[in-house]
């Protein structure tokens, strides 16, 4: 636990590193540059900003386009800025799809504490107590996961929601019977102005305090929050802005005996001072995506020149004479040594012979004057060579494909050509390399998930030994598409593969097809447990039925399993919450009720009947 004198020294170091960069302009605080609070700080901010170029659709990357191409004009640079389009954002979204597969409901489990009122309160709060998102799970899926890919050096911590207030004897007081209401709190890397692993963190808030500046109060004072293993402090600038004086207040004594801050993490590396620095896995593809984004926007500007090319045409020298008898000379009219643009040619010095409908009027040949016949064509267009545009597009696309390959993103079922023709996407992906890429990223996301569960449990509980929920992290990730698995099933059947292999593939298809739909996944699980004909083809079912090897009710169950389960759900809305054995028994029972009662049940009986 840090005392105020120690915290004051940390704040003083932060102010010393940044006081010349944070200035007041037009009544607002602005930053002239990025301070170097500690080794790796500037690198972290630069990394985050470069990633945001591709992660946020409407963020114009000023730094990326600041250095112009050698022949680019001011007009072209402005056109690109005003018509900027983010063409690489889909790559970031594809990566979220790849790295987020572990968050699918069937890939992980959570075990809650049981047997006490505290345990029940904890479970309810974890699933319903988070502002906006409801549950911690939703917060992790929708906020933590994308933030982690954008900002590996950002920090997740918690804040306390203000208590419910009630009036007592004319005064508003906090309800002292309520438990604390912790909420997840994220600070981007640029806000992490001081950091000591497992000891303390100082975050600069977006809040501003009121200070005196130029003999008037302005809300430009800096505000910080300090976290250690015992307290959360609020530190506000007070007095005159130039004096850098601060007030210190403990806003929450959490007494957790743990450092309640967790970095989002990425690929770790060690800085010269031995501190750990994280790099987002997406960052390794940013150079390629920068080139693609540049070329795509250059291409859009060039396309404008193709659609609206520069036009040239033959013109005559302007013959305008004003009311003073002064003639146009190279587009200028001179009066008393002062030159102005000719009102006729607007300073060009040429007149263009076009009709109101833009028809060019040719001069005919007269005597020795050849008129316009000396020109092969009196008008033409200048536009970029389309081969250059095609090359630019090819390079932009190639950089995107290279970045996807680096990020193990495969979103197409298109045939892949290599040394041999391959049609299954599984043949094109090094599955082990993909797992090696995704597994640590997934584990880091679940580390944040587990951290939030632990902190919420400790903050809300009055029992210092209370243990919160425990997560079982994902261990497998299947990235094959439905089409991939169906192709595997087709090949297995054509190859007369053993039945258990075909069965396994069919089960994988069902699990993959419905993994994101909880209710459908439950229904599929019942069918997989009850239908022993599931993996047979229609022809095989018909053959075995004719041989008397299957019962009529089994065929009914096979053909109408989903319809029968819907009937069971209609009769009992809680059917899907029953144990799997009870569900299977109920499905078999209703199938037997629906099955036709055949008088002849076997091939042997049919032969005896014919002979009789």
N, C-alpha and C positions, 0 to 999 in steps of 0.2 A: 504494500500500500504506500502510495506517494503522499507526502505532506505538501502543504501549499507552497512552501519555499522551494521545494524541488520542482513542482509544476511551474512555478513562476520562472525558474531558470530555463526550463524547456521552452516556454512561450517566448522568453526574451531571445532565445536563439532563432526561433522562427521569424520574429519581427526583424531581427538584424539581417536575416537573409533575404527579406522581401520588402523592406520599408521603402526602398528607392524604386520599386517596380509597381507598387500599389499607390495610385495617385487619384486625386479628385479632379474631375473635369465636368463642367456644366452641372454641378451639384450631384454627381454620381461617382462612385468608386470604379475605376477601371484598371486593368492590368496592362503594363507596357511590355511585359515579357514573362517568361517562366522562371521562377527561382530554382536554385539547386539546394533544397532543404537538406537533402542527404543523398548519398551515392545511389543512383538508379532512379531518382525521382523524375528527372527530365526524360529519361528513356521510357519510363512507364507512361508518362503523359503523351509522348510522341507516338508510342505504340498504340495506345488507345485511340488517339485522334486519326491515325492512318487506317485503323480498322473501321472506324465510324464512317469513313468515306464510302465504304462498300456495305456497311450494315444499316445505314440510315438513308432512306430514299431521297429526301429533300435537302440533304447537306451538301452544299456546293464546296468542293475541295479547293479552296483558294490557293493553298500551297502547291497543289499538284499542277495547276494551270498557270501559276505565277511566272514560271520560266517559259517564255514563249518559244515556239518553233522558230528556226532561223528566218524564214521568209513570211512569218505571220504579221499581218497588219493590225493596227488598233481596232479597225472595224471588225475584222475576223475574230479577234480576241473577245470583243464585246458581244458579238453574235453568239459565240460558244457559251459565254456566261449566261446570257439571257435565255438561251434555248437548251441549257444543260439537261441531260437525261442520264440517270444512273442505270447503266446497263449491266452492272456486275452484282447488284443486290440479290438477284436470284441465287447466286453461288452461296452467299451467306445463309439464305433460307434453306438451301439444300443441305448445307453442313449441319444446321440445326436439326434437320430431319434425320441425318445420319447419327449424330452424337446423342440425340434425344430418344433413340429407340429404347434405351435402357429404362426410361421413365414410363414406358407402357405398362399398364396395370399388371399384366401377367408375368412381368420380368422381375418383380421385386415384391417383398412382403414386409409388413410392419407388425410387430408384436407389442401390444399395449400392456401396461401393468394392470393387475386386477385385484379385487378383494378389498377395496376401501373406497370411501367417499372421495378421497383425494384422487384416486385413480380414475374414477368416473368423471370427476370435474375436469381432470387433465385431458382425457380423451375427447370430451365435449369441446373444450377450448381449442385443442389442436385441429379439430374438424370444423369448427364454426366461429372461432374467435378472432380471425385475422381480418382486418379492415379490407374492404373491397373484394378480396379474393376468397374469403370464407375460411378455407383450410390452409394449413401450412403446405400441404401437398400441391394445391393449386398455385400458391405463391412460388414454390420451387419450379414448377413446370413452366409457368408463364413469365416469371421475372428472373429467378436465379439462373436458369439455364442459358437464356440469351445474354444476360449480363456477364456471365462467366466467359463466354466466347469473345465478348467485346473488351473486357477489362480484367485481365488476369490478376492485376495487382490491386484491384478494388477490394474493399473490406465489407463483410457482413457482420452486423452487430445487432443490438436491440435498443429500443426506446420504450418508455413507459407511457401508456395512454393516460391522459388526465382522468382522475377519479370522478365518479358521479357526485354531484353536489346537492345538498339539501339545506333548506332554511331552518335554522335553530335560533330561537330568540332574536329574530330579525337579522341574523347573519347567515351567510352561505358558508357551510362547512362540508368537508369531504365525508362521504359515508365510510366509516372506519371498519365496517363489517365486510367490505368487498375485498376480494383478492386482487392483487396487482394484475394489470392487463398488458403484458409485454407484446410489442409489435416488432417485426423484422425491420431493420434499418440498414440501408446500403449507403456507403460513402465511396464515390469514385476515386480513382487513384490520385487525381489532382487535389482532392480534399484531405488526403492522408499526409499531413504536413510534418508529423513526427511519428516514428514507429520504432518500438523496441520489442522484439519477439518475446511473447509470453509475459511481458511486463506492463507496457502501456502503449496507448495510441492517442494522438492529438489530431482531431478532425476540424477543419475550418467549415463552418456552417454557411448556408445560403442566407441565413438571417443577418440583419444589420442592426447595430445599436445606434442610439442618437448621441452624437458628440458635437462639440463646438468647432466650427470651421469658418474662419473669416468673420468672427463676431456674430455668427448665426448658427442655430442648431440644424444639423443635417443628419439624416439616417444613413451614414456611411461608415460607422464604426465596425470593426471586425469582431466576429463572435466565434468562439471555439468550444468544442466539447472534448473533455479529457476522460478516458476510460482506463481503469486499472482493475486489479483483482478484488477491489472492495467498493469503489464509488464511481459515479458518473458526475463530473464537474461541468458547470457552465461558466465560461470565461468571457466577459463582455468588456469591450473597450468603453471607457468613460472619460469625462473631462474634455480637454482640448485634443483634437486629432493628432497634432504634432508631438504631444507628450507621450503617446503610447502607454497610457495608464489603463489597467484592467481591474475589474472586480472578479472575485472567485466565489462560487457558490456550489455546494454539493446539492445536486437536484435529485439524486437517488443513491441511497446506500444499499447496494444489492447484496453485499456480504457473501458473494458466491464462492470466494476463495479460489477463483479461477479467472483467467483473463478472457472476458467475453467478446472477443473479436476474432474473426476468422477470414483470412484472405481467400479470394475466389479460386486462385491457383491456376496453373498451366504447366508447361514444361519448365522445370526448375533449373537454375544455374546459380553459380556463386560469383558475387562481385568481389572486387579486390579487398574490400574490408571484411569479407566473409559472410556478409548478409545474403539471404536468398532472394533472387529476382525471378519472376515468373514471366513466361512468354506464352501468349495464347497460341494454340495450334493453328488457328486461322491466320495468324500473322505471317506464317511461313509462305503463304500464298499471296500476300499483299503486293509484293513487287510485280508479279505476273498480272494481277488484277489491275494495278495502276496503269500498266502499259495498255491493257485491253480497254480500259475506260478512256484513256487519252485518245487512242486510235478510233474508238467508236464515236466520240464527239467531234474529232477532226473529220471523220467520215460524214457526219451529219452536216457540217459546215460546207464540205465539198459538194454534197448532194444538192445544196441550195444553188451552187454555181451551175450544176448540171440542169436543174429544173428551170433556173432563171439565169441563163448564160449572159455573158457580156456581149453586147452587140456593137459592131462597127459598121460604118457606112461612109461612102464618099461624100464630101461636103465642099462647098465653095467658100471663098473668103467673104466675110460679112461686108456688105456695101451700105450699111446704115449711115445716114447723115442726119444730125439733129437740126433743130430749128435755127441754130446759130451757124449752120453750115459746116460744123465740125464732123469729120468722118471717123468711123470706127477704124482703129489701128490695133491689130492683135488683141481685139476684144476690149480696148480701153477708149474712153472719150476724155479728151484733155481740155480743161478750162482754167486759164490763169495758172498753169503749172500743177493743177490738181487733177489726178486721174481717178476716173470712176468706171465701173463696169458698163459696157454697152447694154442698153435695155433690150436690144434686139437679140443678140447672141449670148447674153448673160456672161460675158467675159471670155467666151471660148474663141472668138475671132473667126468662127465659121458659121455658115448658115446651112441648115439641113433641109433638103427639098423633100419633105413628106407631106402628104395630104392629111386632112383632119382624121382620116381613117388609117393613118400610118402607112399609106401606100407611097413607096419611093418613086419620085418623078424623075425619069431619065432625060438627060439633055440629048437632043438629036444631033447628028453630025451636020455641021454647016460650014461649007467651004473647007478651009484648012483646019477649022476647029473640029476635032474628032468627037467632041462631046464626051459621053460616058463609054464609048465603045472601046476605049483603050484599057478599060478595067475588065478582067474576066467576069467579075460580079460586083455590082455596086454596093452590096450589103452582105455581111456575114456574122457569125457568132463564134465566140471563143469560150470554150468550156473545158474542164479537166478531162484528161484521158481516162476512159473508164477502166483501162487495165490497172491504172494506179489505184482507183477506188476498189477494184476487186482484190488487189493485193492487200490493201489496208484492211478490208473486211476479213480476209483470210487470216491475217495476223491477229486481229482482235479476237476472232473466234478461237484461234489456236491457243492464245494465252489463257482464255477461259477454260478450254479443255485441259491444258496443262495444270492449271490450278485445281481443277476438279480431281484430276488424277492424284495430285499431291495430297488432297484432302480425302481421298478414297470415296469420292462421290460418284455413284453410278445411278443415273435416273432413266436410262433408256433400255428397252428390250431389243434394240436394233442388233442385227448380226454383227459380230466382231470378227474381223479378219486378221489372222496371224500367219504362222507358218502353215497351219491347216485351217480350213474353214470351220468356224465354231458358231453355233447358233444359241447356245445357252449362256446367259450372262454369268453363271457360276464359273464357266470356263475362263472368263475374262478377268475375274477378280481374285487376287491373292487373299483368300479369306483370313489366313493367319496374320497377314500384315494389317488388314482392316481391324481385326480384333485387337492387335497390339496398339493401334491408333485410338480406337474407341474406348477400350476398357479403362485405361487410366483417366480419360476425360469423364467417363460416366462415374467412376469412383469419386472423383473430385466434386462432382455435382452432389452426389449422395453424402459426401463429407459435410457439405454446407447444410443439407437436409437434416442430418443427424445432429449437427451443432445447434440448429434452431430448436429441434425437439428437446435436446438436453437443457438449453437455456430456459425455454418456456417452462419446463418441469421444475427447475430449481427456483425460478423467480416466483412462480405461483404457489408452490408448496410451502406449508409452514413446517414441514419435516425436512431438516437439512440433509437427511440421508435418502430422500425420495429419488428413485430412479425412473426416468421417463421411458418412452417407447424406444424399441430397438429395431433398426432396419436390417433387413437381409438384402445386401446389395445384388444387383444383376450380375450373373456369371456367364450368360450366353446371349448372343445377339444374332438373329437370323435375318439377313438382308435380302434374301431371295424374294422375288415378286411372286404373285399367284401364278403368272404365266410360266415362270421358271420352274415351279414345282410341278405344274401340270405337264410341262415338257419332260421332266424327270419321270413322272408316272407313265407317260406314253412310252418312253424309251425302255423303262423297266418291264412293261407288259410285252412290248415287241421282242424283248430279249429273253422272255420267259424267266424273269428273275424270281427268286423264291417269294412265296406269298407274304412272308413277314416283312420283306423289304417294301413291297407294294403297299402293305397296310401302314407301315411307318410313314411312307410318303403321303398317303391320303390323310393320316392324322395331322401331319405337318401342314398340309394344305388348309385343313379346316382351322387349325390353330392360328395360322398366318392370316387367313381370310378375315377372321372375326376377332383378332387380338384386341382391337380398340373398343369393341362394343361389349360391355360387361354382360348384359343380359343374353345376347346372342352367343357369347362364349360359353355361358352356363348351359344353354340349350344344346350347343354342340357337344359339350362334355357328356351330357346325358345320352345323346345319340351314340357317341363313340363307345360308351360303356354298355349300351343296351342292344345295339344292332350288330349281330355277328355276321351279317351279310354285307356290311358296309363297304368292304373292299372288293366285292365281286362286281363284275360287269353285269349288265342286264341279261346278256346271253347266258352267262354262268348261273345266274339266279334261276332263269327259266329252265335250264338243263337240270339243275338239282331239284327243282320243284317237280319236274316230270319224273325224276328218279325216286321221288318220295323221300329225299334226304333232308327236306326242310318242312316245317309245319306251316300251315296256312297263316297263322297269326304272325309268324316271323316275317312272312312276305308283306303282310299288312303293315307291320311296324317299319319294315325297310322302306316301303313306298310312301308311307304317310306319317313318318315320325314327327315332323315339325307341326303338322296339323293336329295330331293327337296331343302333343305337349301344350299347344294353345288351348285345347279343350280342358286339359288338366289345370292350367293356370286360371281359366275362367271359373272352374269349380272351386279352386283354392288359390287365391291371390298370393299366398306365401309358398307356393309349390317350389319355386326356385331356391328357397332358403332351406329346404329339407336336406337331409343327408343324401348322398348320392345313391346309396343302396335303396332307400325308400323311394327315390325318384324313379329308379330303374324298375322296381317292383310295380309301381303304379302305371308306368308306361306299358309294361308287358301285360298287365291286367286289362287295360283298356283296349290293347291290340287284340287280345283273345276274345273280348266282347264283340269287337267289330269283325272278326274273322268269320267267313262262311263255314257252316257246319257240313263238311263233305262226308258222304256215306262211304266212299272208297278212299282210303288214306295211304295206300302203298301200292307199289308196282305189283307186288305178289298178289294182293287182293284183286287188282284189275285182271290179272291173268286167270285167276281162279274163277272170276265172274264170267269171263269170256268162255272158259271151258265148260262151265255149268250150264 
